[in-house]
Amino acid sequence: MIENINEKCLRTLAKKIGINDSHGWKSALQKRLMQKKPSIISTWIKRGMPKEFENILAMASIDIKIWHEIIENVNNVGKTGQDEMLVDKEAGEKYKENLSEAISNHSTKKIQSTYHINTPAQPSFNDYIDHTYAILQSSSVFSTALKSNIEAFYFGLKINQDLDAAHNLLRQHAKLFQAQNQTIDNLKSKIDNLEKENKNLKNNNDNQEARIKAIEERLLAIKSA
């Protein structure tokens, strides 16, 4: 069975990003491109490549230059007459339009570096995990950049956590020190009160001794009389 141009391009893309040229290469490529629709690769082969295919590549962290090289090679082979592939008429027309547009944009350097991808307004936690996994598994510059960012962010997070722990410990020590100072102040106040009471008692004792002495002197005076 002779494959059409779309299938050849997709199969070549699969090989270049590390997918084995086996019976299940379509399913493997579908997962690598993060496409959830069943048999989407077969649909593209039959009906033509979607206009947002470059966006799909960017979302999957696949270097778009790889795809440009593939379609340029196919276009050059077609011009020299070295390619004898049979192309379905409907698929061929759609592919021809997409191919011409892609070649034109690439040759005149009109390929935009920013892609407007329809992503959920509020991705879920699992979405972030899936996207991160896909980027880290790729062999692109995005993977290298993300790894560096993750290491830097994790290091910064650990520092913040250590600082928070240190601040909490300082606050606990400050509260303990404040409580100890309060206890010392209370003890000083009690000591001052005890000293005052002791002084009052001593004054009372002195007064009592003076009174006793006065009484004794009066008694002696009376006996002498």
C-alpha positions in Angstrom: 0.0 0.0 0.0 1.4 3.4 -1.0 1.1 6.1 1.6 0.0 9.6 0.7 2.0 12.8 1.3 0.3 13.6 4.6 1.1 10.1 6.0 4.7 10.3 4.8 5.2 13.7 6.4 3.6 12.6 9.7 5.6 9.3 9.7 8.8 11.3 9.1 7.9 13.6 11.9 7.3 10.7 14.3 10.8 9.3 13.4 12.5 12.6 14.0 11.0 13.1 17.5 12.0 9.6 18.5 8.9 7.5 17.8 9.6 4.0 16.4 8.4 3.3 12.9 6.1 0.4 14.1 2.5 -0.5 13.7 1.5 1.8 16.5 3.3 4.9 15.5 0.0 6.8 14.9 -1.2 6.2 18.4 2.3 7.2 19.8 2.3 10.4 17.7 -1.2 11.2 18.8 -0.2 11.0 22.5 3.0 12.9 21.8 1.0 15.7 20.2 -1.4 15.6 23.2 -4.4 15.0 21.0 -7.4 13.4 22.8 -9.6 12.8 19.7 -9.4 9.1 18.7 -7.8 8.4 15.3 -7.0 12.1 14.7 -3.8 11.1 12.9 -5.7 9.0 10.4 -8.2 11.9 9.9 -5.3 14.2 9.1 -3.9 11.7 6.7 -7.2 11.4 4.9 -8.5 14.9 4.9 -5.4 17.0 5.1 -3.4 18.8 7.8 -5.2 21.3 10.0 -4.2 25.0 9.7 -3.4 25.1 13.4 -0.9 22.2 13.2 2.0 24.5 14.0 0.2 25.6 17.1 -0.3 21.9 18.0 3.5 21.3 17.6 4.3 24.4 19.7 1.9 23.2 22.5 3.7 19.8 22.4 7.1 21.5 22.7 8.2 20.2 19.3 10.5 22.4 17.2 8.5 23.7 14.3 11.6 23.9 12.1 11.5 20.1 12.0 8.1 20.2 10.3 9.2 23.0 7.9 12.2 20.8 6.8 9.9 17.9 6.3 7.4 19.7 4.1 10.3 21.5 2.2 11.9 18.1 1.5 8.6 16.7 0.3 8.0 19.7 -1.9 11.5 19.5 -3.5 11.1 15.8 -4.1 7.8 16.5 -5.8 9.3 19.1 -8.1 12.1 16.8 -9.3 9.7 14.1 -10.1 11.5 11.6 -7.7 8.4 11.0 -5.6 5.8 8.5 -7.1 3.3 8.6 -4.2 -0.4 8.3 -5.0 -2.4 11.0 -3.4 -6.1 11.0 -2.9 -7.6 13.9 -4.9 -9.5 15.5 -2.0 -6.6 15.0 0.4 -4.1 16.2 -2.2 -5.9 19.5 -2.8 -6.2 20.3 0.9 -2.6 19.3 1.5 -1.5 21.4 -1.5 -3.1 24.5 0.0 -1.6 23.9 3.4 1.8 23.1 1.9 1.9 26.2 -0.3 0.9 28.4 2.5 3.6 26.9 4.8 6.3 27.1 2.2 5.5 30.7 1.4 5.5 31.7 5.0 8.8 29.9 5.7 10.6 31.3 2.6 9.5 34.9 3.3 10.2 34.5 7.1 6.6 35.3 8.0 6.4 32.5 10.5 5.3 34.1 13.8 7.2 33.2 16.9 4.1 33.5 19.1 1.2 31.1 18.7 -2.4 31.9 19.8 -3.4 28.6 21.3 -6.9 28.0 22.6 -6.2 26.9 26.2 -8.6 26.7 29.1 -9.0 29.9 31.0 -8.3 28.2 34.3 -6.3 25.0 33.7 -6.6 22.4 36.4 -3.7 21.1 38.5 -3.7 17.9 36.4 -3.4 20.0 33.2 -0.3 21.7 34.6 1.2 18.3 35.5 0.4 16.9 32.0 1.9 20.0 30.2 5.0 20.0 32.4 5.5 16.2 31.8 5.2 16.7 28.0 7.7 19.6 28.0 10.2 17.8 30.2 10.0 14.6 28.0 10.7 16.6 24.8 14.2 17.2 23.4 13.5 20.9 22.8 15.0 24.1 24.3 11.7 24.5 26.2 12.7 21.3 28.2 16.1 22.7 29.1 14.6 26.1 30.1 11.8 24.5 32.2 14.3 22.3 34.0 16.4 25.3 34.9 13.3 27.3 36.0 12.1 24.4 38.1 15.4 24.0 39.9 15.6 27.8 40.5 12.0 28.0 41.7 12.4 25.0 44.0 15.6 26.4 45.5 13.8 29.7 46.1 10.8 27.9 47.6 13.0 26.0 50.0 14.8 29.2 51.0 11.4 30.9 51.7 10.3 27.9 53.7 13.5 27.9 55.8 13.1 31.7 56.3 9.5 31.2 57.4 10.6 28.5 59.8 13.4 30.7 61.2 10.9 33.6 61.6 8.5 31.4 63.5 11.3 30.2 65.8 12.3 33.8 66.5 8.7 34.7 67.3 8.4 31.8 69.7 11.7 32.8 71.4 10.5 36.4 71.6 7.2 35.3 73.2 9.2 33.1 75.7 11.6 36.0 76.5 8.6 38.3 77.0 7.0 35.8 79.4 10.2 35.4 81.3 10.6 39.1 81.7 7.0 39.3 83.0 7.8 36.6 85.5 10.9 38.5 86.6 8.9 41.7 87.0 6.3 39.9 89.1 9.0 38.5 91.3 10.6 41.9 91.8 7.2 43.3 92.7 6.6 40.6 95.3 10.1 41.1 96.7 9.5 44.9 97.0 6.2 44.2 98.8 7.8 41.7 101.2 10.6 44.2 102.0 7.9 46.9 102.8 6.1 44.4 105.0 9.3 43.5 106.8 10.2 47.1 107.3 6.7 47.8 108.8 7.1 44.8 111.1 10.5 46.0 112.2 9.1 49.5 112.9 6.2 47.9 114.9 8.7 45.8 116.9 10.8 48.9 117.7 7.7 50.7 118.9 6.6 47.8 121.0 10.1 47.6 122.6 10.0 51.3 123.4 6.6 51.0 125.0 7.7 48.0 127.0 10.8 49.9 128.2 8.6 52.9 129.2 6.3 50.6 131.1 9.2 49.0 133.0 10.6 52.4 133.9 7.2 53.5 135.3 7.0 50.3 137.4 10.4 50.9 138.8 9.5 54.5 139.6 6.4 53.3 141.4 8.3 50.7 143.5 10.9 53.3 144.5 8.3 55.6 145.7 
